[in-house]
Amino acid sequence: QAWRSLVFAWSGCGGPAMWQVETNFGWQSYGEAEQALIDTATRAGASECKFELKGWAYRLDLIGLLQINTGTHRERRIRRRDEEPPHPEPPERCTQCGGAPASLGDAGGLD
């Protein structure tokens, strides 16, 4: 299970299905906790789920595929990537992701 958790936090190259939000910097993968919450909600057939991240409260519309900031009412598109393409070269030398994990916990662009 530790391997799965590590892969869920990975963004950009390789890995299993994951949920992403379109930020000012492009599509970013949600962190491990948010991935688990969204997966649980979708498996239960929920139409939405709520969480807090970096001091902001969000509501995800799982039907319309939107992330709504409940304070500012800003909407951003979300998507589920069913399959990420493999690294074009060994992960430690990848020029697309630098061989380092990236998630919303590390990236800006949310409000």
C-alpha positions as CSV (number, residue, x, y, z in Angstrom):
1,Q,0.0,0.0,0.0
2,A,2.9,2.4,0.6
3,W,3.8,2.0,-3.1
4,R,0.3,2.9,-4.2
5,S,0.3,6.0,-1.9
6,L,3.6,7.1,-3.5
7,V,2.3,6.7,-7.0
8,F,-0.9,8.6,-6.3
9,A,1.2,11.6,-5.3
10,W,3.0,11.5,-8.6
11,S,2.1,13.9,-11.4
12,G,3.0,14.1,-15.0
13,C,4.7,10.9,-16.0
14,G,3.6,7.3,-15.5
15,G,1.3,6.0,-12.8
16,P,-2.3,4.8,-12.3
17,A,-5.5,6.8,-12.7
18,M,-5.7,10.1,-10.8
19,W,-7.9,13.1,-10.3
20,Q,-6.5,16.5,-11.5
21,V,-7.6,20.1,-11.5
22,E,-6.8,22.7,-14.1
23,T,-4.8,25.5,-12.4
24,N,-3.1,28.6,-13.7
25,F,-0.1,26.4,-14.3
26,G,-1.9,23.6,-16.2
27,W,-3.3,20.3,-15.0
28,Q,-2.2,19.4,-11.4
29,S,-2.8,16.1,-9.6
30,Y,-4.6,16.2,-6.3
31,G,-2.6,14.9,-3.3
32,E,-3.0,11.5,-1.8
33,A,-5.7,12.5,0.7
34,E,-7.8,14.2,-1.9
35,Q,-7.4,11.3,-4.3
36,A,-8.7,8.9,-1.7
37,L,-11.6,11.2,-0.8
38,I,-12.7,11.7,-4.4
39,D,-12.3,8.0,-5.2
40,T,-14.5,7.1,-2.2
41,A,-17.2,9.6,-3.2
42,T,-17.3,8.4,-6.8
43,R,-17.4,4.7,-5.8
44,A,-20.4,5.6,-3.5
45,G,-22.2,7.3,-6.4
46,A,-22.0,10.8,-4.8
47,S,-22.5,13.8,-7.0
48,E,-20.2,15.9,-4.9
49,C,-17.6,15.9,-2.2
50,K,-16.0,18.6,0.0
51,F,-12.5,19.2,1.4
52,E,-10.1,21.8,2.6
53,L,-6.7,22.4,1.0
54,K,-4.1,25.1,1.9
55,G,-6.7,27.1,3.9
56,W,-9.4,27.1,1.2
57,A,-12.6,25.1,1.2
58,Y,-13.7,23.4,-2.0
59,R,-16.7,21.5,-3.3
60,L,-16.2,19.2,-6.2
61,D,-19.1,18.8,-8.6
62,L,-18.5,15.2,-9.7
63,I,-21.2,15.4,-12.4
64,G,-20.2,18.7,-14.0
65,L,-16.5,18.0,-13.3
66,L,-15.8,21.3,-11.5
67,Q,-13.9,22.3,-8.4
68,I,-15.7,25.3,-6.7
69,N,-13.9,27.4,-4.1
70,T,-16.7,27.9,-1.6
71,G,-15.3,31.3,-0.4
72,T,-14.6,32.9,-3.8
73,H,-17.0,30.8,-5.9
74,R,-14.2,30.4,-8.5
75,E,-14.7,27.3,-10.6
76,R,-12.0,25.2,-12.2
77,R,-12.3,22.1,-14.4
78,I,-11.4,18.7,-13.0
79,R,-10.7,15.4,-14.7
80,R,-9.8,11.9,-14.0
81,R,-6.8,10.6,-15.9
82,D,-7.3,6.9,-16.4
83,E,-3.8,6.3,-17.6
84,E,-0.7,8.5,-17.5
85,P,1.9,8.0,-20.3
86,P,5.1,6.3,-19.3
87,H,8.3,8.3,-18.7
88,P,10.1,9.1,-22.0
89,E,13.3,8.3,-20.3
90,P,14.4,6.9,-16.8
91,P,12.4,8.9,-14.1
92,E,15.5,10.4,-12.6
93,R,16.4,11.9,-15.9
94,C,12.9,12.8,-17.1
95,T,12.8,16.3,-18.6
96,Q,9.0,16.6,-18.2
97,C,8.8,16.1,-14.5
98,G,12.4,16.2,-13.3
99,G,12.1,12.8,-11.7
100,A,10.5,14.4,-8.6
101,P,6.9,13.9,-7.3
102,A,4.5,16.8,-7.7
103,S,1.1,17.3,-6.2
104,L,-1.2,20.1,-5.3
105,G,0.5,20.1,-1.8
106,D,3.7,21.3,-3.6
107,A,2.3,23.5,-6.3
108,G,0.6,26.9,-6.3
109,G,-2.1,28.1,-8.6
110,L,-5.1,27.5,-6.4
111,D,-7.4,30.1,-5.1
